[in-house]
């Protein structure tokens, strides 16, 4: 267990050290989210009605949830690239815990998601967003965000090991996750959707997490959203972490 923890931290550190040396990755966690916020706020904000609060208050929780979910793209691309370059074979030859490769990758995503979420919150505050709840609820919201982002890191880890190239990993992940974020309450009220989409959006885990975050940050009725969001995150990890580990073992054994 001690070796697993140590090796996981080392792998996570390896992935984080790359960020200052790869400006394009750093831009993906900072500038790109800001662009999305500004575009939605000033291009679509005037056309979407959100009774009870302003569109920027409605938008920020939704777009942050979308952004942390997509944060796992780095894991998908990195794992696929490591497999293709033979780095995984080099890791196998070292006296290290095998699960540390995946665990370290997903652990690093927690830190990059925290950076991205902080940038988006600061941007939101500048353009008019404000928290309406106490510090405890705000911190709980950040914790829920990181848990959900961590869950989707395992989804992307599985995708990255499943496909044949980084380009395919990018495409497959985008196709799988992008519709989930838009057919949800992230950017428009679910009540405004046609009936078939409304049903899907209601059961969509993104809707549960976004509505939970809104209740924790701006005080909308909580209902069971928070517990459902936590449950969805745990279920996603429970399903995709074993899938990713099994795929990693098969790929590494080839």
N, C-alpha and C positions, 0 to 999 in steps of 0.2 A: 504493500500500500504506500509506504514512504517513497519508494522508487517511482510509482505511478504518479504521485503528486509532484515530485521533483521534476520528472520528465515532462509532465503536462505544463508546468510553469515555464520550463525552458523552451518548449515548442511555442507556447503563447508569446513569450518574449521575442523569439525569432521572428514571428509574424508581425509583431508591433514595431520592431526595430526597422522593418522595411518601409514603414510609412514615411518618415522624413526623407528617405532615399528615393521614394517613388511619388513625386508631386501629383501625378495623375490620380493615384489612389487617395491622396489627401484631399484633392479637389472633390472627389466623389462623396466624401464624408462632410464637406463644409460648403463649398460654393454651390454644388448641384442642389442640395436641399433648400438652400436659400432661394434659388431660382424658382423652384416649384412653389414655395410659399408665396412669393411675390406674384407669380403668374396667376395662381388661383385666387389670391386676394384681390387683385386689381383687374383681372380679366373676367373672371366668373362671379366674383363676389357680389356685384350689383344685380345679377340676374337670378340669384338663388335666395329664396326666402327661408329664413330660419327663425320662426316665431319664438320670442322669449329672450333672444340674445343676438348679438351681432354675428355676421358671417365669420369674422376672424376668430371669435371665440369658438364657433362651431368647427372651423377649419383646423386649427392648430392641433388638437388631439388626434384628429383623423389622419392628417398628413404625417405626424410623427410616428403613429402606428405603422403606416405604410412604409415609412423610411427605415424603421428598425427591422421590419420583416424582410425588406430587400437587402439589409446589411449582410445577410448570409451569402450574397453573391460572391464575395471575396473568398469565402471558404470553398464554394463550388469550383471557382476558377483555379484557386491555388492548389487544391487537392488533385484536380485533373491534370494540371501542369506538372505537379510533382510526380504523378504516376507516369506520365509520358516521358519525362526526363530521367527516370530511373532513381529519383531521390528516395522513393519509398523502399526500394531494394537496398539502398545504402543504410537506411534506418533499421531495416531488418537484420543487417549484419552487425549492428551495435548492441551492446548489452543494455537495452532500454525496454520499458514496458510498451508493448504494442498498442494498447488503447490510447497511449499518450498523444499519438499523432492526431487523432480525431478530437480528443478532449482538449488538446492545446489549441487547435484551430478554432473550435467553438468558444473556448474561453476568451481568446483574443477578440472575438466578435462582440463580447460584452463591453469591452473597453471602447471599441470603435463605435458601437451603438450609443454608448453614453456620451461620447464626443458629439456625434451627430444630433442626438436629442437635445443636448445643451445648446448647440448652435441654433437649432430650430426654435427652441423656447426663447432665447435671447432675441432672435429675429421677430418672433411673434410679439414679444413685449414692445419692441420698437414700433411695430405697426398697429398696436392697439390691444393686444391680448393681455388679460390680467387674470390671476388666480382669484377665485371667490371663496376658497376654502382655507382651512388652517394648514399649518406646516406638516402635521402628521399625514393628512390626506394627500398633500402634494408629494411628499416623499414616497408614500404608498403607491402613488401613480407612477413615479419613476421606477419603482421596484417592479410593478406589473409590466411596464414597457420592456425592461431588460429581460424579464422572464419570457415574455412572448417572443422577443427578438432571439433569445437563446434557443427557444423551441424551433424557430424557423431556420436557425443555423444548422440544425440536424437535418432538416428537410433538404437544404441546399448541399449539405455534405453528402447525402445519399444521391442526390441528382448529379453532383460532380463526379462521383465514382461510377455512376451508371452509364454515362454517355462517353463518346469517343474522343471529344476534343473540347478545349475551353470555349470555342464558339458555340458548340452544341449545348454545353452547360449553360451558357448565357441565354440562349434561345429557349431551352426547355424550362429553365427557372422562370423566365419572364412570362412564358405562355401559361405556366401553372399558377403563378401568384398574381399577376396583373389583373385578371378578371375578378379574383376574389376581393381585391382592394376597392375596385370601382363598383361592384355590385354589393355594396355594403353601405353603412351609414357614415362612411368616412368623409364624403364630400357633399352629399345631398341627403335630405331627410328621406327615410325609407318610405314614408307615407306618399311621397310624390312619384313613386315608381309604379309601373304596370303590375298587375296582380302576380304573374309568374315570377317576376324579378323580386317583387316585395316578399314573397314567401322565401325565396332563396336568401335574400339579404337578411331576413329575420333570423335564420338558423346559421348564418355565416359566422365563423369564429371572429372574423375581423369586426363585424358589427358588435359582438359581445365585448371585445376588448376596447373598441373606440367608445362605446356607450359607458363602459366602466370607467374609462379615463375621464370622460366628461363629468361623470358624477363625482369623481375624486378631485377634479381640478376646478370645475365651474359650478358644482353643486346641483346638477340636474338629478331628478329622482333616480336613486341607485337600483331599486328593485333587487334582482338577483344577479345583476350584470357582473359585479366584481367576482363573486364566487364562480360564476360560469366562465369568466375570462381565465381565471386561475385554473379551473378544471380543464378547459380547452388546451391551455399551454402544457399542462402535465400530460394530457393524453397524446398530444403531438410528439412530445419528447419520448414518451413510452413506446410509441409506434415507430418513429423514424430513427431514434438512436440505435435500437437493435438492428434495424434494416441497414443503416449505414455501417455499423460494425461488421455485420455479416458480409456485406458487399466488399468492404475493405479487406477482410480476410481472404475472400475468394480472389480478389484482384491481386493481392500481394502474393498469393500462392502460385500464381501463374508463372 
